Amino acid sequence: MTKENAVSTLKGLKFDDIKSLVEAEMTRVITPLEDEINSTHSYWVKIRNRVYISVLRNSVNSIVASIQKKIQEL
C-alpha cells in the first residue's frame, strides 16, 4: 500500500514541481563552483567552472523530462 501511495504521489508531480526541485539541487552544486570562481586567481579554474555552470543550467529541462519519463514508467 505504501509503494502505491508513493507512486501515485510521484505521478501527480507536474513539470514545474519537478523543475523547482531540480533547480534547488543545481543551486547546491553551482554555488561552490561560483565561490571558487570568486576566490581563485587561476583563469583555467574560472573558465572550467563557468563551463560546468553553463552545462548544468542548460540541462535542467532535459533532466526534468528524463525524471518525468521514469516516473511514468513506474
C-alpha positions in Angstrom: 0.0 0.0 0.0 2.8 2.4 0.8 4.5 1.9 -2.5 1.3 2.5 -4.3 0.8 5.8 -2.5 4.4 6.8 -3.3 4.0 6.0 -7.0 0.7 7.9 -7.1 2.3 10.9 -5.4 5.2 10.9 -7.9 2.9 10.5 -10.9 1.0 13.6 -9.6 4.0 15.8 -9.8 3.8 18.4 -12.6 6.8 19.6 -14.8 7.1 22.8 -12.8 7.1 20.9 -9.5 10.0 18.7 -10.6 11.8 21.6 -12.2 11.8 23.5 -8.9 13.3 20.5 -7.1 16.0 20.0 -9.8 16.8 23.8 -9.8 17.2 23.6 -6.0 19.7 20.8 -6.3 21.5 22.6 -9.1 21.9 25.6 -6.8 23.6 23.3 -4.3 26.1 22.2 -7.0 26.6 25.6 -8.7 27.2 27.7 -5.5 30.6 26.1 -4.7 31.6 26.5 -8.3 30.8 30.2 -8.2 32.5 30.5 -4.9 35.7 29.0 -6.4 35.5 31.4 -9.4 35.4 34.3 -7.0 38.2 33.1 -4.8 40.8 31.8 -7.3 43.3 33.7 -9.5 43.5 30.8 -11.9 41.9 31.6 -15.2 41.7 27.9 -16.1 39.6 27.2 -12.9 37.4 30.2 -13.7 36.9 29.0 -17.3 36.3 25.4 -16.3 33.8 26.3 -13.6 31.9 28.7 -15.9 31.6 25.9 -18.5 30.3 23.5 -15.8 27.8 26.0 -14.6 26.6 26.7 -18.2 26.2 23.0 -18.9 24.3 22.4 -15.6 21.9 25.3 -16.2 21.2 24.3 -19.7 20.5 20.7 -18.7 17.6 21.4 -16.3 14.8 20.8 -18.7 16.4 17.6 -20.1 16.8 16.3 -16.6 13.2 17.1 -15.7 12.0 15.4 -18.8 14.0 12.3 -18.0 12.7 12.2 -14.5 9.1 12.5 -15.8 9.7 9.7 -18.2 11.0 7.4 -15.5 8.1 8.3 -13.2 5.6 7.4 -15.8 7.3 4.0 -16.3 6.7 3.1 -12.6 
